[in-house]
Amino acid sequence: MAKQCCKTSVGVLVLSEDRTQMLMIRRGTAPAGIAPVAGHALDEHADYAAAAREEVAEEIGLTVTELTPLVPGGFHPGRCRRINSTGHTWELFEAAVTGELDACEREVAAVGWYPLGALQALAETTAAWASGRLTTEAFTADPGLEPVWCHWLTELGYITLPAGDLDVIEAVAATPPSQH
């Protein structure tokens, strides 16, 4: 039975020690995309910080040693596959981690370090898909950023997308993943 959406999400950025790479996952479940660790927050977790720590452990097997809240955060209309999903209120963190990568096979198709400069090309792939210049099949086979992360990584200054591209990406994010 599908779970109800709690309408809250947490996102966790893990940067390399020299701050030139970001640890990202290729999602193993819908919606397709490459993204930092993220998950529902107030469904089974005490608070957003606890959710951040637990999602990192669950998705990639690492232990958070330091957690720093990031601004912004807030509501994004991106929908998930859960029942009654209409968007999520997000809190974002940067985390220092320890341990050995051990990705959750159900949720993570792949995990790896991405040079910060590569994030822009991933965002542009998502913009091409959202605007109809790339098929859903092609995007699923070789995805760009998960749509919600185009928003957050733009807000955080890691990527730059024109407002028109952000608008079409947000429109796609606001549709149920089953309709992509």
C-alpha positions in Angstrom: 0.0 0.0 0.0 1.3 3.5 -0.9 2.2 5.8 1.9 0.6 9.2 2.5 2.8 12.2 1.7 3.8 14.2 4.8 4.4 17.2 2.6 7.8 17.8 4.1 11.2 17.1 2.7 14.9 17.4 3.6 17.8 17.8 1.3 21.5 17.2 2.2 24.4 18.5 0.3 27.7 16.6 0.9 30.7 18.4 -0.5 34.2 17.0 -0.9 36.8 18.4 1.5 38.2 20.7 -1.1 34.6 21.8 -1.9 35.0 21.1 -5.7 32.6 18.1 -5.8 29.2 17.1 -4.6 28.1 13.6 -3.6 25.0 12.8 -5.7 22.7 9.9 -6.3 21.0 8.7 -9.4 17.5 8.0 -8.1 16.4 4.4 -8.3 12.7 5.3 -8.0 10.5 7.9 -9.7 10.9 10.7 -10.4 14.1 10.1 -12.4 17.0 12.4 -11.8 20.4 13.0 -10.2 20.2 14.6 -6.8 21.8 15.1 -3.4 20.4 12.9 -0.7 16.8 13.8 0.1 13.7 12.3 1.6 10.5 12.9 3.4 11.2 14.6 6.7 8.4 14.6 9.2 6.8 11.3 8.3 8.9 9.0 10.5 11.6 11.4 11.8 11.6 13.6 14.9 12.6 16.7 13.0 14.3 17.9 9.9 17.8 17.4 11.3 17.1 13.9 12.4 15.6 13.2 8.9 18.8 14.6 7.3 21.0 12.2 9.3 18.8 9.2 8.8 18.3 9.8 5.1 22.1 10.0 4.6 22.5 6.7 6.5 19.6 5.0 4.7 20.4 6.1 1.1 24.2 6.0 1.0 25.3 4.3 4.2 27.3 7.2 5.6 27.3 8.8 9.1 26.7 12.5 9.4 29.4 14.0 11.7 28.4 17.7 11.2 25.1 19.2 10.0 24.8 22.9 8.9 21.4 24.4 8.0 21.3 26.2 4.7 19.2 29.1 3.6 16.9 29.0 1.7 14.4 26.3 2.1 10.6 26.6 2.1 7.8 25.3 -0.1 8.3 23.8 -3.5 5.4 22.4 -5.6 7.4 19.3 -6.7 5.3 16.3 -6.2 6.3 12.8 -5.2 4.8 9.4 -5.9 3.1 9.2 -2.5 -0.7 9.6 -2.0 -1.9 13.3 -1.7 1.3 14.8 -2.8 0.9 18.5 -3.6 4.4 19.7 -2.9 6.8 19.8 0.1 8.1 22.2 2.6 11.9 21.7 2.5 14.8 22.3 4.8 18.3 22.0 3.4 21.5 21.1 5.1 25.2 20.7 4.3 26.7 17.7 6.0 30.2 16.4 6.8 30.2 12.6 6.7 32.3 9.6 7.5 32.2 5.9 6.6 32.1 3.8 3.5 29.6 4.4 0.7 26.9 1.7 0.8 24.0 2.7 -1.4 20.5 1.5 -0.8 19.7 -0.7 -3.8 16.0 0.1 -3.7 16.3 3.8 -3.7 19.7 4.5 -5.4 20.7 3.4 -8.9 24.2 4.9 -8.5 26.1 7.2 -6.3 29.2 9.3 -7.0 31.1 12.5 -6.7 30.2 15.1 -9.3 32.4 18.1 -10.1 30.5 21.3 -9.2 31.0 22.4 -12.8 29.1 19.3 -14.1 25.9 20.4 -12.2 25.2 23.1 -14.9 25.1 20.5 -17.7 22.8 18.3 -15.6 20.5 21.2 -15.1 20.4 22.0 -18.8 19.5 18.4 -19.5 16.5 18.8 -17.2 15.5 22.0 -18.9 15.7 20.3 -22.3 13.4 17.5 -21.0 11.0 19.8 -19.3 10.6 21.9 -22.4 10.0 18.9 -24.7 13.4 18.9 -26.4 14.3 15.6 -24.8 11.9 12.6 -24.5 11.0 11.2 -21.1 12.6 7.9 -22.2 15.9 9.6 -23.0 15.8 11.6 -19.7 15.1 8.4 -17.7 18.0 6.6 -19.5 20.4 9.4 -19.0 18.9 11.9 -16.5 19.8 15.4 -15.6 19.0 16.9 -12.2 15.8 15.9 -10.4 13.6 18.9 -11.2 13.3 20.1 -7.6 17.1 20.3 -7.4 17.2 22.7 -10.3 15.3 25.1 -8.1 17.4 24.6 -4.9 20.8 24.5 -6.6 19.9 27.8 -8.4 18.8 29.3 -5.1 22.1 28.2 -3.5 24.2 29.6 -6.4 25.6 26.3 -7.7 23.8 26.6 -11.1 22.3 29.3 -13.3 19.1 28.8 -15.3 17.0 31.4 -17.1 13.6 32.1 -15.5 11.8 30.5 -18.4 13.7 27.2 -18.0 13.0 27.3 -14.2 9.3 27.9 -14.9 9.0 24.9 -17.2 11.0 22.7 -14.9 8.8 23.7 -12.0 5.6 23.0 -14.0 6.9 19.5 -14.7 7.9 19.0 -11.0 4.3 20.0 -10.0 2.8 17.2 -12.0 2.6 13.7 -10.5 5.6 11.6 -11.5 3.3 9.0 -13.1 2.4 11.7 -15.7 5.9 12.5 -16.8 
